[in-house]
Amino acid sequence: MEQWDIYDINRNKTGRIMNRGEELKNGEYHLAVQVCIFNEKGQMLIQQRQPFESDWSNMWDITTAGSALAGETSQQAAERELFEELGYRIDLTNIRPKFTVNFDGGFCDIYLIERDVDIEILTLQYEEVQAVKWADREEILEMMDRREFITYYRSFIELMFDGRKSYGSHSSMCTP
């Protein structure tokens, strides 16, 4: 059974732990992570969920996502999820998430990584992933229109593509 640390609204650990599937009480949150890998062509590595998955079966998704286990840092959770789902090892020890999205039940740290990964050597986790491929922004947006890709906000997908090269909320090319 997966166990998660419980955080307060300020992202401080409360010292309490919950089992996955339990309901959070008011004012309790958990930590999730998403990792998006981009290649030098500016394409995102995406995965297709298995047909027997209870949520979003057969749909395409970003590179990897999941919840941090009790005791894990955000970086450790991102490393573990990437290895579990795709068999790809990465060291995120000194890497900060590009941004964090708050959702009803917690905080989601999003890592945007630039790596040319050979998808032929990946080991896909049978329980979750049936396929992977590289896709550019336009292809992902078209897949969303066809309801083949998980229904993120279009602006969220755009932000990941636009924000992958630098930290912050504006382009370094902007002038005041």
Number of C-alpha atoms within 10 A of each C-alpha: 6 11 16 21 22 22 21 15 13 8 14 11 16 12 10 11 16 16 14 13 9 8 10 16 9 9 13 19 25 25 25 24 24 22 22 23 22 25 17 10 11 18 21 25 23 22 24 22 24 20 15 11 13 8 11 17 16 20 19 25 23 21 23 23 20 17 24 24 22 19 13 15 13 24 21 18 24 28 20 20 23 22 18 16 21 23 15 18 13 15 10 16 11 6 11 14 19 19 17 14 12 13 12 10 17 20 19 22 22 21 24 24 19 17 14 14 15 9 15 8 10 15 14 19 15 12 12 19 22 15 17 20 14 19 19 16 16 11 13 24 21 12 17 19 12 9 12 18 23 19 16 12 11 12 10 11 16 14 13 19 18 15 17 17 16 12 14 10 11 10 12 10 6 6 5 3
